Amino acid sequence: MLAGMSLFDVINNCFTNLSTGGMSVKNNNIGAYNSTAITIITIILMTIGGTSFLVHYNALKGRVLDVLRDIQFQAMIIIVVIFSILLLTVSKFTTLNSIFFVVSALSCTGSNTVPISTMSGWTDFSKVLLSVAMIIGMAAGSTSGALKLIRIVTLVKGIYWEVIKILSPEGTVIPRKIGGKTVRDAEIKEAGSYTFLYLFLIFITWLVFMAYGYGGIDSLFEITSAQGNVGLSVGITSPTMPSIPEILLIIGMWVGRIEIIPALILLKGGFDLFKRFKT
């Protein structure tokens, strides 16, 4: 309100950005307010929403430094800084827009300052970069969607440990810890398996979209946005799009929200119940 937003808009925008929902009472979303202060406040809200609730809990208990020690928060800062610099230098975004769109994509909020379908400067590079951010997502234990940072960190660390193991003398013991906690083989396997399933579903949907004549980069952006529960769009998603791609986006949004493994368990349970009724 101090930044100039009305009470009604304040309530709606705070709720939708803090919950990484991204919907707005304005057609042009946050860009409708044409305010640097409101844009910065929205970035902060999206970041809070994408941070683990456990970190919030510890901070509220007075352990503020735990925020900076959290491995997912550290990974988020690194990704936001690197991706924002790349958007700023390669795609010629403004500094504020670069940070805003990276945080919006990474936190899976989907808020925007300018509709992507009408904004100049959206090169294939920027679309692919934000697609990667939408695949990664923010912290586990937050309202963010997509793969989650802890899986990405575990997978990258797992690859690193495996390479070190290959290069080290036989019998070398390599400590495997993330954030001070020991990482088991099962956790690395889960991260790898889930990441494969997530990307495989994107790949299948991507092929279908291109078969319907949509461009490769735009299709990738739209699919990763839907499956990550982000909501950013290059204009493919519309009431007039063909039924099959629309159904696949619906499935992607559903699977992306409840996660793939629970979805598979639910489908298996439904299939077993159908067989029972049939017999």
C-alpha positions as a printed NumPy array, in Angstrom:
array([[  0.   ,   0.   ,   0.   ],
       [  2.903,   2.349,   0.746],
       [  4.122,   1.683,  -2.803],
       [  0.811,   2.964,  -4.173],
       [ -1.301,  -0.175,  -4.608],
       [ -4.97 ,  -0.238,  -3.579],
       [ -6.058,  -2.407,  -0.633],
       [ -8.007,  -4.83 ,  -2.85 ],
       [ -5.044,  -5.28 ,  -5.205],
       [ -2.642,  -5.574,  -2.249],
       [ -4.592,  -8.496,  -0.758],
       [ -4.846, -10.339,  -4.07 ],
       [ -1.269,  -9.757,  -5.243],
       [  0.29 , -10.597,  -1.873],
       [ -1.667, -13.854,  -1.64 ],
       [ -1.008, -14.953,  -5.204],
       [  2.735, -14.153,  -5.193],
       [  3.465, -15.456,  -1.705],
       [  1.782, -18.745,  -2.642],
       [  3.693, -18.704,  -5.967],
       [  0.363, -18.716,  -7.803],
       [  1.034, -15.851, -10.189],
       [ -2.534, -14.92 , -11.117],
       [ -3.444, -11.236, -10.944],
       [ -6.458,  -8.915, -10.899],
       [ -4.813,  -7.002, -13.772],
       [ -4.517,  -8.198, -17.374],
       [ -0.915,  -6.975, -17.488],
       [ -0.135,  -8.529, -14.104],
       [  2.505,  -6.648, -12.063],
       [  3.45 ,  -4.592, -15.127],
       [  0.065,  -2.84 , -14.899],
       [  1.311,  -0.824, -11.901],
       [  4.405,   0.495, -13.727],
       [  6.209,   0.734, -10.389],
       [  9.793,  -0.211,  -9.566],
       [  8.934,  -0.484,  -5.857],
       [  6.028,  -2.87 ,  -6.493],
       [  8.209,  -4.966,  -8.815],
       [ 10.915,  -5.298,  -6.135],
       [  8.342,  -6.149,  -3.446],
       [  6.919,  -8.849,  -5.737],
       [ 10.41 , -10.339,  -6.245],
       [ 10.787, -10.548,  -2.455],
       [  7.351, -12.18 ,  -2.057],
       [  8.102, -14.777,  -4.744],
       [ 11.446, -15.569,  -3.116],
       [  9.806, -16.009,   0.299],
       [  7.174, -18.286,  -1.227],
       [  9.852, -20.411,  -2.908],
       [ 11.898, -20.81 ,   0.293],
       [ 11.363, -23.869,   2.515],
       [  8.853, -23.407,   5.351],
       [ 11.384, -25.055,   7.668],
       [ 13.763, -22.176,   6.956],
       [ 10.973, -19.692,   7.704],
       [ 10.218, -21.517,  10.96 ],
       [ 13.85 , -21.408,  12.08 ],
       [ 14.093, -17.72 ,  11.162],
       [ 10.962, -16.919,  13.173],
       [ 12.5  , -18.726,  16.141],
       [ 15.454, -16.334,  15.952],
       [ 17.837, -18.545,  13.957],
       [ 18.08 , -16.046,  11.09 ],
       [ 21.49 , -17.292,   9.919],
       [ 19.886, -20.667,   9.155],
       [ 18.403, -19.008,   6.066],
       [ 21.864, -18.374,   4.654],
       [ 23.102, -21.821,   5.688],
       [ 20.27 , -23.634,   3.904],
       [ 21.709, -25.449,   0.866],
       [ 18.573, -24.832,  -1.205],
       [ 18.601, -21.103,  -0.447],
       [ 22.286, -20.949,  -1.415],
       [ 21.578, -22.8  ,  -4.68 ],
       [ 18.673, -20.454,  -5.407],
       [ 20.849, -17.354,  -4.974],
       [ 23.546, -18.798,  -7.261],
       [ 21.033, -19.671, -10.006],
       [ 19.236, -16.304,  -9.796],
       [ 22.53 , -14.386, -10.03 ],
       [ 23.929, -16.435, -12.955],
       [ 20.68 , -16.58 , -14.944],
       [ 19.942, -12.869, -14.382],
       [ 23.404, -11.883, -15.62 ],
       [ 22.943, -14.073, -18.706],
       [ 19.535, -12.508, -19.488],
       [ 20.954,  -9.04 , -18.905],
       [ 23.983,  -9.497, -21.162],
       [ 22.772, -11.849, -23.896],
       [ 19.074, -10.97 , -24.254],
       [ 19.417,  -7.264, -23.37 ],
       [ 16.801,  -7.301, -20.614],
       [ 16.835,  -4.52 , -18.035],
       [ 18.443,  -5.483, -14.718],
       [ 15.144,  -5.469, -12.835],
       [ 13.28 ,  -7.424, -15.522],
       [ 16.089,  -9.987, -15.657],
       [ 15.887, -10.659, -11.91 ],
       [ 12.077, -10.559, -11.915],
       [ 11.602, -13.123, -14.683],
       [ 14.27 , -15.483, -13.346],
       [ 12.724, -15.437,  -9.855],
       [  9.232, -15.769, -11.339],
       [ 10.286, -18.8  , -13.424],
       [ 12.444, -20.434, -10.755],
       [  9.872, -20.02 ,  -7.967],
       [  7.17 , -21.254, -10.385],
       [  5.065, -18.173,  -9.668],
       [  4.455, -17.006, -13.23 ],
       [  4.034, -13.306, -12.469],
       [  5.235, -10.959, -15.194],
       [  5.961,  -7.299, -15.745],
       [  5.305,  -7.492, -19.493],
       [  3.413, -10.322, -21.299],
       [  6.023, -12.57 , -22.91 ],
       [  4.074, -12.887, -26.15 ],
       [  4.264,  -9.096, -26.685],
       [  7.715,  -8.318, -25.24 ],
       [ 10.626,  -7.664, -27.571],
       [ 13.959,  -9.2  , -26.65 ],
       [ 12.548, -12.672, -26.061],
       [ 15.14 , -14.593, -28.01 ],
       [ 15.345, -18.385, -28.115],
       [ 18.218, -18.079, -25.644],
       [ 16.053, -16.325, -23.04 ],
       [ 13.205, -18.813, -23.535],
       [ 15.485, -21.834, -23.095],
       [ 17.17 , -20.259, -20.069],
       [ 13.838, -19.614, -18.351],
       [ 12.638, -23.093, -19.382],
       [ 15.592, -24.537, -17.455],
       [ 14.631, -22.383, -14.455],
       [ 11.027, -23.623, -14.694],
       [ 12.245, -27.227, -14.747],
       [ 14.424, -26.722, -11.665],
       [ 11.979, -24.913,  -9.365],
       [ 12.801, -23.68 ,  -5.881],
       [ 12.965, -25.353,  -2.478],
       [ 11.331, -28.576,  -1.352],
       [  9.003, -27.729,   1.508],
       [  7.828, -24.54 ,  -0.212],
       [  4.864, -23.731,  -2.464],
       [  7.114, -23.986,  -5.528],
       [  6.617, -26.67 ,  -8.179],
       [  8.918, -28.454, -10.68 ],
       [ 11.828, -30.715,  -9.691],
       [ 12.873, -28.776,  -6.556],
       [ 16.375, -27.549,  -5.763],
       [ 17.254, -30.336,  -3.331],
       [ 16.895, -32.953,  -6.091],
       [ 19.096, -30.931,  -8.445],
       [ 21.732, -30.401,  -5.733],
       [ 21.636, -34.114,  -4.824],
       [ 21.939, -35.152,  -8.476],
       [ 24.837, -32.777,  -9.213],
       [ 26.633, -33.802,  -6.021],
       [ 26.002, -37.479,  -6.822],
       [ 27.629, -37.091, -10.245],
       [ 30.544, -35.227,  -8.657],
       [ 31.052, -37.953,  -6.034],
       [ 30.931, -40.65 ,  -8.706],
       [ 33.588, -38.872, -10.792],
       [ 35.799, -38.419,  -7.714],
       [ 35.344, -42.1  ,  -6.88 ],
       [ 36.461, -43.137, -10.372],
       [ 39.535, -40.902, -10.221],
       [ 40.514, -41.876,  -6.662],
       [ 42.567, -44.937,  -5.621],
       [ 40.591, -48.1  ,  -4.907],
       [ 39.201, -48.223,  -1.391],
       [ 39.079, -44.437,  -0.937],
       [ 36.23 , -43.377,   1.332],
       [ 34.454, -40.283,   0.004],
       [ 32.273, -38.443,   2.541],
       [ 28.882, -37.67 ,   1.034],
       [ 27.12 , -34.848,   2.822],
       [ 24.757, -32.067,   1.807],
       [ 24.095, -29.302,   4.296],
       [ 25.861, -31.31 ,   7.005],
       [ 23.605, -34.358,   6.485],
       [ 24.831, -37.701,   5.14 ],
       [ 23.399, -38.591,   1.737],
       [ 22.484, -42.236,   1.109],
       [ 22.554, -44.082,  -2.221],
       [ 18.748, -44.313,  -2.135],
       [ 18.427, -40.516,  -2.054],
       [ 20.714, -40.084,  -5.06 ],
       [ 18.812, -42.818,  -6.899],
       [ 15.458, -41.155,  -6.106],
       [ 16.696, -37.799,  -7.377],
       [ 17.959, -39.367, -10.591],
       [ 14.851, -41.491, -11.197],
       [ 12.446, -38.628, -10.561],
       [ 14.42 , -36.232, -12.757],
       [ 14.403, -38.78 , -15.594],
       [ 10.626, -39.319, -15.331],
       [  9.995, -35.576, -15.175],
       [ 12.105, -34.866, -18.265],
       [ 10.693, -37.893, -20.094],
       [  7.144, -36.577, -19.672],
       [  8.26 , -33.172, -20.97 ],
       [  9.942, -34.866, -23.941],
       [  6.824, -36.851, -24.929],
       [  4.577, -33.77 , -24.667],
       [  7.157, -31.749, -26.595],
       [  7.088, -34.219, -29.498],
       [  3.28 , -34.049, -29.656],
       [  3.306, -30.234, -29.685],
       [  5.817, -30.136, -32.537],
       [  3.747, -32.732, -34.429],
       [  0.873, -30.236, -34.236],
       [  3.066, -27.602, -35.87 ],
       [  4.183, -25.551, -32.885],
       [  7.77 , -24.256, -32.835],
       [ 10.326, -26.27 , -30.879],
       [ 11.526, -23.557, -28.481],
       [  8.054, -22.084, -27.88 ],
       [  6.663, -25.573, -27.265],
       [  9.409, -26.365, -24.759],
       [  8.738, -23.105, -22.915],
       [  4.978, -23.698, -22.767],
       [  5.313, -27.321, -21.614],
       [  7.896, -26.652, -18.908],
       [  5.752, -23.769, -17.686],
       [  2.645, -25.948, -17.418],
       [  4.364, -28.957, -15.841],
       [  6.203, -26.718, -13.377],
       [  2.891, -25.011, -12.483],
       [  4.392, -21.676, -13.494],
       [  1.915, -20.005, -15.84 ],
       [  4.251, -17.948, -18.038],
       [  3.197, -18.278, -21.673],
       [  4.459, -17.386, -25.125],
       [  0.882, -17.439, -26.43 ],
       [  0.413, -21.112, -27.343],
       [ -1.996, -21.801, -24.5  ],
       [ -5.366, -20.428, -25.578],
       [ -9.048, -21.413, -25.804],
       [ -8.569, -22.224, -29.498],
       [ -5.618, -24.62 , -29.205],
       [ -6.156, -28.255, -30.366],
       [ -7.663, -30.659, -27.817],
       [ -4.755, -33.152, -27.606],
       [ -2.064, -30.581, -26.712],
       [ -4.487, -28.948, -24.272],
       [ -5.209, -32.285, -22.575],
       [ -1.471, -32.97 , -22.302],
       [ -0.971, -29.576, -20.658],
       [ -3.754, -30.418, -18.181],
       [ -2.068, -33.735, -17.38 ],
       [  1.293, -31.974, -17.07 ],
       [ -0.114, -29.398, -14.641],
       [ -1.758, -32.126, -12.558],
       [  1.297, -34.391, -12.47 ],
       [  3.596, -31.451, -11.816],
       [  1.535, -30.381,  -8.815],
       [  1.127, -33.715,  -7.007],
       [  4.473, -35.043,  -8.37 ],
       [  4.966, -37.996, -10.702],
       [  5.4  , -40.851,  -8.199],
       [  2.119, -40.14 ,  -6.309],
       [  0.381, -39.796,  -9.692],
       [  1.69 , -43.207, -10.803],
       [  0.623, -44.773,  -7.484],
       [ -2.847, -43.252,  -7.864],
       [ -3.176, -44.54 , -11.43 ],
       [ -1.952, -47.987, -10.41 ],
       [ -4.495, -48.071,  -7.579],
       [ -7.257, -47.068, -10.001],
       [ -6.16 , -49.749, -12.479],
       [ -6.082, -52.436,  -9.748],
       [ -9.55 , -51.372,  -8.584],
       [-10.855, -51.568, -12.171],
       [ -9.466, -55.119, -12.545],
       [-11.096, -56.119,  -9.251],
       [-14.489, -54.851, -10.373],
       [-14.068, -56.523, -13.754],
       [-13.436, -59.929, -12.203]])
